[in-house]
């Protein structure tokens, strides 16, 4: 049986994604309010169109890179 996270808003899942990115030396990403609906659409359509979720995550990653660049943090 898999663990169940009852908050229902995906915070735990997104936190696990962030941690996995750090573990595997991938620039992490944060799904903010501006991308949230695109992220949900990507999750819903993953089976038939994985590009939606992938593109949303890559866009969020590009935004995260801008912050890293601002603080002169190498990635």
C-alpha positions as CSV (number, residue, x, y, z in Angstrom):
1,X,0.0,0.0,0.0
2,X,1.3,3.5,-0.9
3,X,1.3,6.3,1.6
4,X,-1.5,8.8,1.3
5,X,-1.0,12.5,1.7
6,X,-4.4,14.0,2.7
7,X,-3.7,17.7,2.2
8,X,-4.9,17.3,-1.4
9,X,-3.0,20.2,-2.8
10,X,0.3,18.6,-4.0
11,X,2.7,20.4,-1.6
12,X,4.3,17.2,-0.5
13,X,4.7,15.9,-4.1
14,X,6.3,19.2,-5.3
15,X,8.6,19.1,-2.3
16,X,9.7,15.6,-3.2
17,X,10.3,16.7,-6.8
18,X,12.4,19.6,-5.5
19,X,14.5,17.2,-3.3
20,X,14.9,14.7,-6.2
21,X,16.2,17.5,-8.4
22,X,18.8,18.4,-5.8
23,X,19.8,14.8,-5.3
24,X,20.5,14.2,-9.0
25,X,22.1,17.6,-9.7
26,X,19.2,18.9,-11.7
27,X,18.3,22.6,-11.4
28,X,15.1,22.5,-9.3
29,X,11.9,24.3,-10.1
30,X,9.0,25.8,-8.2
31,X,5.5,25.7,-9.5
32,X,4.1,29.1,-8.5
33,X,0.6,30.5,-8.8
34,X,1.2,31.6,-12.4
35,X,2.0,28.1,-13.5
36,X,-0.3,26.1,-11.2
37,X,-3.1,25.6,-13.7
38,X,-0.7,24.6,-16.4
39,X,0.9,22.1,-14.0
40,X,-2.5,20.6,-13.1
41,X,-3.4,20.4,-16.8
42,X,-0.1,18.6,-17.4
43,X,-0.8,16.1,-14.7
44,X,-4.3,15.4,-16.0
45,X,-3.1,15.0,-19.6
46,X,0.1,13.1,-18.9
47,X,-0.9,9.8,-20.4
48,X,-1.9,11.3,-23.8
49,X,0.3,14.4,-23.9
50,X,3.4,14.4,-21.7
51,X,4.7,17.5,-23.3
52,X,2.3,19.8,-21.3
53,X,3.8,18.8,-17.9
54,X,7.4,18.7,-19.2
55,X,7.1,22.1,-20.8
56,X,5.6,23.6,-17.6
57,X,8.4,22.1,-15.5
58,X,11.0,23.4,-17.9
59,X,9.5,26.9,-17.8
60,X,9.5,26.8,-14.0
61,X,13.1,25.7,-14.2
62,X,14.1,28.6,-16.4
63,X,12.5,31.0,-13.9
64,X,14.5,29.4,-11.1
65,X,17.7,29.8,-13.1
66,X,17.0,33.5,-13.3
67,X,17.1,33.7,-9.5
68,X,20.3,31.7,-9.4
69,X,21.8,34.0,-12.0
70,X,20.8,37.0,-10.0
71,X,22.5,35.7,-6.9
72,X,25.4,34.5,-9.0
73,X,24.9,30.8,-8.0
74,X,26.4,28.3,-10.4
75,X,24.3,25.5,-11.7
